Amino acid sequence: MEIHLTPIPDNPQKAALRLFLCLEIDPMAIRKNYTVLVPYPTGGGHYAVKGSTVDLLDVQAHALETAGRIKQTALIEAEAAAAAAQAPAAKKPTAKAE
């Protein structure tokens, strides 16, 4: 993100517009990646597939996440990593000395 310092115009609306136009905001940055846990209708008679990933805005994802139909992919991966770290390492059979 770049911020350009320019003289502020006398009109505050123009100043706000200039600041907004100078900020380079990536519209895809506000979307998050979610994994589908329970299929849900996506429109037109189609349904999301269980296990697939979708990119949604927070507003779009809120109701689906509350209903337990989706979960953030990053959270699922973090839980899997934590479970793998807590799982005891499998013991290797040791050879008995004769």
CNS distance restraints for C-alpha pairs under 8 A (distance, minus, plus):
assign (resid   1 and name CA) (resid  23 and name CA) 6.40 0.50 0.50
assign (resid   1 and name CA) (resid  24 and name CA) 5.51 0.50 0.50
assign (resid   1 and name CA) (resid  25 and name CA) 6.90 0.50 0.50
assign (resid   2 and name CA) (resid  22 and name CA) 7.32 0.50 0.50
assign (resid   2 and name CA) (resid  23 and name CA) 6.14 0.50 0.50
assign (resid   2 and name CA) (resid  24 and name CA) 6.47 0.50 0.50
assign (resid   3 and name CA) (resid  22 and name CA) 6.27 0.50 0.50
assign (resid   3 and name CA) (resid  23 and name CA) 6.00 0.50 0.50
assign (resid   4 and name CA) (resid  22 and name CA) 6.29 0.50 0.50
assign (resid   8 and name CA) (resid  15 and name CA) 5.73 0.50 0.50
assign (resid   9 and name CA) (resid  14 and name CA) 6.58 0.50 0.50
assign (resid   9 and name CA) (resid  15 and name CA) 5.74 0.50 0.50
assign (resid  10 and name CA) (resid  14 and name CA) 7.99 0.50 0.50
assign (resid  10 and name CA) (resid  15 and name CA) 7.78 0.50 0.50
assign (resid  11 and name CA) (resid  15 and name CA) 6.44 0.50 0.50
assign (resid  12 and name CA) (resid  16 and name CA) 6.18 0.50 0.50
assign (resid  13 and name CA) (resid  17 and name CA) 6.16 0.50 0.50
assign (resid  14 and name CA) (resid  18 and name CA) 6.00 0.50 0.50
assign (resid  15 and name CA) (resid  19 and name CA) 6.21 0.50 0.50
assign (resid  16 and name CA) (resid  20 and name CA) 6.16 0.50 0.50
assign (resid  17 and name CA) (resid  21 and name CA) 6.14 0.50 0.50
assign (resid  18 and name CA) (resid  22 and name CA) 6.10 0.50 0.50
assign (resid  19 and name CA) (resid  23 and name CA) 6.39 0.50 0.50
assign (resid  25 and name CA) (resid  29 and name CA) 7.94 0.50 0.50
assign (resid  26 and name CA) (resid  30 and name CA) 7.78 0.50 0.50
assign (resid  27 and name CA) (resid  31 and name CA) 7.78 0.50 0.50
assign (resid  30 and name CA) (resid  57 and name CA) 6.47 0.50 0.50
assign (resid  30 and name CA) (resid  58 and name CA) 7.87 0.50 0.50
assign (resid  31 and name CA) (resid  55 and name CA) 5.87 0.50 0.50
assign (resid  31 and name CA) (resid  56 and name CA) 5.19 0.50 0.50
assign (resid  31 and name CA) (resid  57 and name CA) 4.62 0.50 0.50
assign (resid  31 and name CA) (resid  58 and name CA) 7.01 0.50 0.50
assign (resid  32 and name CA) (resid  55 and name CA) 5.39 0.50 0.50
assign (resid  32 and name CA) (resid  56 and name CA) 5.60 0.50 0.50
assign (resid  32 and name CA) (resid  57 and name CA) 6.39 0.50 0.50
assign (resid  32 and name CA) (resid  58 and name CA) 7.40 0.50 0.50
assign (resid  32 and name CA) (resid  72 and name CA) 7.39 0.50 0.50
assign (resid  33 and name CA) (resid  53 and name CA) 6.56 0.50 0.50
assign (resid  33 and name CA) (resid  54 and name CA) 5.72 0.50 0.50
assign (resid  33 and name CA) (resid  55 and name CA) 4.58 0.50 0.50
assign (resid  33 and name CA) (resid  56 and name CA) 6.62 0.50 0.50
assign (resid  33 and name CA) (resid  72 and name CA) 6.03 0.50 0.50
assign (resid  33 and name CA) (resid  73 and name CA) 5.86 0.50 0.50
assign (resid  33 and name CA) (resid  74 and name CA) 7.69 0.50 0.50
assign (resid  34 and name CA) (resid  53 and name CA) 5.45 0.50 0.50
assign (resid  34 and name CA) (resid  54 and name CA) 5.30 0.50 0.50
assign (resid  34 and name CA) (resid  55 and name CA) 6.21 0.50 0.50
assign (resid  34 and name CA) (resid  56 and name CA) 7.26 0.50 0.50
assign (resid  34 and name CA) (resid  70 and name CA) 6.14 0.50 0.50
assign (resid  34 and name CA) (resid  71 and name CA) 5.37 0.50 0.50
assign (resid  34 and name CA) (resid  72 and name CA) 4.22 0.50 0.50
assign (resid  34 and name CA) (resid  73 and name CA) 4.91 0.50 0.50
assign (resid  35 and name CA) (resid  50 and name CA) 7.90 0.50 0.50
assign (resid  35 and name CA) (resid  51 and name CA) 5.96 0.50 0.50
assign (resid  35 and name CA) (resid  52 and name CA) 5.75 0.50 0.50
assign (resid  35 and name CA) (resid  53 and name CA) 4.42 0.50 0.50
assign (resid  35 and name CA) (resid  54 and name CA) 6.40 0.50 0.50
assign (resid  35 and name CA) (resid  70 and name CA) 5.55 0.50 0.50
assign (resid  35 and name CA) (resid  71 and name CA) 5.48 0.50 0.50
assign (resid  35 and name CA) (resid  72 and name CA) 6.08 0.50 0.50
assign (resid  35 and name CA) (resid  73 and name CA) 5.35 0.50 0.50
assign (resid  36 and name CA) (resid  48 and name CA) 7.14 0.50 0.50
assign (resid  36 and name CA) (resid  49 and name CA) 6.80 0.50 0.50
assign (resid  36 and name CA) (resid  50 and name CA) 5.09 0.50 0.50
assign (resid  36 and name CA) (resid  51 and name CA) 5.19 0.50 0.50
assign (resid  36 and name CA) (resid  52 and name CA) 5.58 0.50 0.50
assign (resid  36 and name CA) (resid  53 and name CA) 6.16 0.50 0.50
assign (resid  36 and name CA) (resid  54 and name CA) 7.44 0.50 0.50
assign (resid  36 and name CA) (resid  69 and name CA) 6.12 0.50 0.50
assign (resid  36 and name CA) (resid  70 and name CA) 4.53 0.50 0.50
assign (resid  36 and name CA) (resid  71 and name CA) 6.77 0.50 0.50
assign (resid  37 and name CA) (resid  50 and name CA) 5.43 0.50 0.50
assign (resid  37 and name CA) (resid  51 and name CA) 6.18 0.50 0.50
assign (resid  37 and name CA) (resid  68 and name CA) 7.28 0.50 0.50
assign (resid  37 and name CA) (resid  69 and name CA) 5.11 0.50 0.50
assign (resid  37 and name CA) (resid  70 and name CA) 5.15 0.50 0.50
assign (resid  37 and name CA) (resid  71 and name CA) 7.07 0.50 0.50
assign (resid  38 and name CA) (resid  49 and name CA) 7.90 0.50 0.50
assign (resid  38 and name CA) (resid  50 and name CA) 5.72 0.50 0.50
assign (resid  38 and name CA) (resid  68 and name CA) 7.39 0.50 0.50
assign (resid  38 and name CA) (resid  69 and name CA) 4.57 0.50 0.50
assign (resid  38 and name CA) (resid  70 and name CA) 6.87 0.50 0.50
assign (resid  39 and name CA) (resid  47 and name CA) 6.09 0.50 0.50
assign (resid  39 and name CA) (resid  48 and name CA) 5.06 0.50 0.50
assign (resid  39 and name CA) (resid  49 and name CA) 5.50 0.50 0.50
assign (resid  39 and name CA) (resid  50 and name CA) 5.41 0.50 0.50
assign (resid  39 and name CA) (resid  69 and name CA) 6.78 0.50 0.50
assign (resid  40 and name CA) (resid  47 and name CA) 5.37 0.50 0.50
assign (resid  40 and name CA) (resid  48 and name CA) 5.49 0.50 0.50
assign (resid  40 and name CA) (resid  49 and name CA) 7.98 0.50 0.50
assign (resid  40 and name CA) (resid  69 and name CA) 7.05 0.50 0.50
assign (resid  41 and name CA) (resid  45 and name CA) 6.97 0.50 0.50
assign (resid  41 and name CA) (resid  46 and name CA) 5.90 0.50 0.50
assign (resid  41 and name CA) (resid  47 and name CA) 4.28 0.50 0.50
assign (resid  41 and name CA) (resid  48 and name CA) 6.35 0.50 0.50
assign (resid  42 and name CA) (resid  46 and name CA) 5.61 0.50 0.50
assign (resid  42 and name CA) (resid  47 and name CA) 5.21 0.50 0.50
assign (resid  42 and name CA) (resid  48 and name CA) 6.21 0.50 0.50
assign (resid  43 and name CA) (resid  47 and name CA) 7.29 0.50 0.50
assign (resid  48 and name CA) (resid  52 and name CA) 7.40 0.50 0.50
assign (resid  53 and name CA) (resid  73 and name CA) 7.65 0.50 0.50
assign (resid  56 and name CA) (resid  60 and name CA) 5.95 0.50 0.50
assign (resid  56 and name CA) (resid  61 and name CA) 5.95 0.50 0.50
assign (resid  57 and name CA) (resid  61 and name CA) 6.17 0.50 0.50
assign (resid  58 and name CA) (resid  62 and name CA) 5.92 0.50 0.50
assign (resid  59 and name CA) (resid  63 and name CA) 7.99 0.50 0.50
assign (resid  60 and name CA) (resid  64 and name CA) 7.60 0.50 0.50
assign (resid  61 and name CA) (resid  65 and name CA) 5.82 0.50 0.50
assign (resid  61 and name CA) (resid  70 and name CA) 7.72 0.50 0.50
assign (resid  62 and name CA) (resid  66 and name CA) 6.11 0.50 0.50
assign (resid  63 and name CA) (resid  67 and name CA) 6.14 0.50 0.50
assign (resid  64 and name CA) (resid  68 and name CA) 6.31 0.50 0.50
assign (resid  64 and name CA) (resid  69 and name CA) 5.28 0.50 0.50
assign (resid  64 and name CA) (resid  70 and name CA) 5.89 0.50 0.50
assign (resid  65 and name CA) (resid  69 and name CA) 5.82 0.50 0.50
assign (resid  65 and name CA) (resid  70 and name CA) 5.06 0.50 0.50
assign (resid  65 and name CA) (resid  71 and name CA) 6.00 0.50 0.50
assign (resid  71 and name CA) (resid  75 and name CA) 7.31 0.50 0.50
assign (resid  71 and name CA) (resid  76 and name CA) 7.20 0.50 0.50
assign (resid  72 and name CA) (resid  76 and name CA) 6.55 0.50 0.50
assign (resid  73 and name CA) (resid  77 and name CA) 6.23 0.50 0.50
assign (resid  74 and name CA) (resid  78 and name CA) 6.11 0.50 0.50
assign (resid  75 and name CA) (resid  79 and name CA) 6.10 0.50 0.50
assign (resid  76 and name CA) (resid  80 and name CA) 6.19 0.50 0.50
assign (resid  77 and name CA) (resid  81 and name CA) 6.16 0.50 0.50
assign (resid  78 and name CA) (resid  82 and name CA) 6.14 0.50 0.50
assign (resid  79 and name CA) (resid  83 and name CA) 6.09 0.50 0.50
assign (resid  80 and name CA) (resid  84 and name CA) 6.13 0.50 0.50
assign (resid  81 and name CA) (resid  85 and name CA) 6.16 0.50 0.50
assign (resid  82 and name CA) (resid  86 and name CA) 6.21 0.50 0.50
assign (resid  83 and name CA) (resid  87 and name CA) 6.11 0.50 0.50
